[in-house]
Amino acid sequence: MRSMSFGLAAGLFIAIGAASAQDAAPLIPPEIAAAMTAADVVILGEIHDNPAHHKVQEAAIALLEPSAVVWEMLTEVGARRIDAALISQPEEMAKALEWTDQGWPEFDMYHPIFSAAPAGARIYGGNVPRAAAMAAIDTGEAVAFGADAARFGLTVPLPAAERAEREAAQMLAHCDAIPQDSLGAMVRVQRLRDAVLARAVIAAMDETGGPVAVITGNGHARVDWGIPVYLRRVRPDLRVFVLGQSEDGQIEGVFDAVIDSPPVPREDPCAVFAKPD
């Protein structure tokens, strides 16, 4: 069940060509734009290294003029470093956020999204610090989350079928090259990350009144597993719209709408797992 009905066809799919990715105006079709502007929370998924996806996010932020933007890529500490002066200096901003050291793709793709937000929009970090992620591996996601873990549903085990599906997805994402006994820990960390992002969204709504936009990967955005699960549980009153972004029509998960873009050239992601001859 979605948090809100927007009158869109289930799995609404819009494709954009490579040329249109250079022009923000047509990137968000009217029916998706209308659904976005009717929502309290708009979750904007992405494949991290696809510039076209970030163009769509930039256009969405300009359209929504949100009171707050929650970023998967920022911790709470990192978000507090950002102000208008820093946003005006992209190179200094990337350094202050230790963007490259955190392993994110080129900051040049993300900076226009920061700039598209209206003056006064608050920035929230929804990333899980490394120590907390390690705690989730060792002691479980509920302990790592801390207060309100039960309220967010983290004390309740996943249904066996969903857990198995999530573990299979993790194995596929890692090219069938990781130990089977590590999959449970990966799922625990993923649950923690989704819940922490949802907590940041709720804080942003409470403190600014919304609307709130979220910049995150498709895996955290998806309606069936990600941030929306926790928003439905804790704040079922919120009107939530979720946009997924695909490449060549390929995307995993459930979304209120999907915008498709051409893929970007990449090296074989499984090469890092290959055993040397």
N, C-alpha and C positions, 0 to 999 in steps of 0.2 A: 504494500500500500504506500502510495506517495503521500507527502505531507499536504499537498494541495492539488486540486485539479485545475489545469490551465486550458482545457479545451484543445489540447494538442493531441494528435494521433500518437499512440504508444510508439516509442522509439522513433519519433520524427527525425528524419535524416536529411541533412542539407549538405550538398557538396559544393566546394568552392575550387575554382581552378587556380593554377599557379599565378596567373596574371592578376587575378582579383585580390590576391594576398597583398598586393602592393597598395591597395586602396581600401581604407578602413570603412568607407561608407556602405558597400554592399555586403560586408562580412557577416552581419547579423540580420537575418530575414525579419520582416515585420512581425510575423506571428511569434517568433522567439523573442524579439524585442518587447512585445506587448506582455508576454508571460514574465519576462525578467522584471519589468517595471512594476508589475503587480505583486511581486514577492517581497518579503522581509529580508530573506537571505538568498543570495544567488551564488551558487558554487560553480566555479569556472574551472573545469578540468583541463588537462593538457598532457601531451607527451613532452617531457622536459626540454628536449633538444630540437623541437620543431619550431622554427621562427614564425610560421604561419599561425600556429596556435597562440603564440604570444600577441600577434597582431589582433586576433579575435578578442583576446582578453583585454587588450588596450582599448579596443572599440567598446567593449562592454562596460568597462570602468567609466569611460567618457559618457556613455549613455546613462548609466545608473546614477552617477554622481553620489556614490555611497558616503555615508557618515563614517564608515570604518572599512578597512580592508584587512583581512586575516591572511597571513602568508605561511604556507608550509615551510618555506625556505628560511624563516627567521625564528630564532628562539625569542623568548620574552626579553632577555637581556639585549639581544641584537636589535629588536624593535625599538627599544628605548633609546638607542643611539641615533635614531633617524629624526631629522627635522627638515624644514624647508630648505635651509641653507645647505645641508648635506645632499639633499636630492638634487640641488642645482649643480653639484660637482660629481658627476658619475664616477670618475676614477677614484676620488677620495671616498665616495660612498662604498664602492666595491671593496676597498681596502679596510674601511671601518667595519664592514660586515664579515670580513674574512671569507668573501664569497667563493673565491677559487679554492681556498683551503678546505672549504666545506664540501667540495666536489660537485657544485652545481655547474650547469653549462654557462656559456659566456654571459656576463652581466649585461652586455649591450642588448640582449634580447629582452631582458626583464626591466631595465631602467625606464623605458617609455611607459610601462604600466604604472610605476610609481608616479611618474610625472602626470599621467592622465587623471589621477584622483584630484578632487577639488581641494582648494586651500582649506586647511582645517580638518580634513579627513584624518582620522586616527589610524595608526598602523599597529597591528597586533601580531605577535609571533605565536605560531602554533607548532613549531618544531620541538621534538623531544630531545633534550640534551643527551649526550652519549651515556652519561652515568645513569640516567633514568632508563634508557634503553637496555643497558646491561642489567639493571635491577629487574626489569621485566623478564629477562632471560632466566635470571637466577631465582627470583622469588614470585614471579607472576605479575601480570598486568595490573591486577587490583592493588597490590602492595605498592607498585611503582607509581600508580596514579595518585594514591593517597586519599585524602578526604573526598567523600562523595563517590567513591568507587561503586558502592552498591546502587546509588541513585542512577549512575550511568550504566548499570547492568554488567559491570566488569567482574562481579563476584559470581555471575551465572555462567557456567560452561557453555560453550557453543554446542548446538546440536551436532550429533556425530556426523551426519551427512554434510553439513556445512563445513565442519572442521576438515573432513576428508577432502572436500572440494578445494578449500583454501590451501591445504598442504600440497595438493596436486598442482595448483597454480604456482606455488612457490618453487616446486621442483622444476616445472616447465620453464619458469623465468630464469632459473639457474642452470638450464641446459642439462638437466638430469645428472648433474655432476656434484651434488652435495650429499652428505650423509642423510639417510632417512631419519635418523634420530634428532637431526637439527631442525626439522620442519616445524615441530610444535613450538619451538622457541621463536621462530620467524613469525608464526601466526600470532603469538602473544604480543610481540613487538608491534605488529601491524595493528592489532586491536588497540593497543595503547596509543599509537599515533593518531588513529581515527578519533578516539575519545578526547585526546588532548586538543586536537583541532576543534572538535565540537565545543569543548569547554571554552576555548578562546572566542568562538562565535557567540556563545551565550553571554560571555562577559562584554563583548563588543556591543551586543544588542542592549544589554542592561545599562551600559554606561553612555551610549550615544543615541539610543532609540532607533537606530537603523536608518536606511537599509544597510546591510552588511554584505560585502562581496568577499569571496574566498578564492585565493589563487593556490591551486594544488594539482597534483597529478591525478589522472583518471582513477587510479586505484583507490585513493582516499575519497574521491568525489562520488563514486557509484552509489546509487540509491539503495541497492540490496545489501551492501556490506559496509559502506564507509561512513562518513560523517553524518549523513541523514539518519542513519539508524539511531544514533545517540541523540540527535535533535528531536526526533519523534518521541523518544522515551522521556526526555527531560523537559522539553518545551514543545509539546504537541500543538500549541497555539500558533507557532510560527509558520508562515507561508514560505515554503522552501522550493526553489527551482534549481535543478541540477543540469548543467550542460557538460556533456562529454565531447571530446575531440578525438577524431580517428584519423587514420591514414589508409587510403585506398579501401575505405569501408570496413576496416578491421578494428574492432574494439571489444573488450571483455566487460561485461557488467550491464546494469540497467541504468538508464538516464532518462530524464524528461525529454531531452532532445539531444541530437548529436550533429555537430558540424564536422564535415570531412575535409581534409586537406591532402595534397600530395605528400608522399613520404620524403624524408631527407636521406641523403646518402650516409650510410653508416658502415663501419667495419663489422665483421661478424662478431656479435656479442658473445658467442660461445668460444671464440678463439682463446680467451683468457683461461678457459678451463681445460684446454687441450694439453695433453701430456707431451713433454718434449720427446723427440725421437731418440 
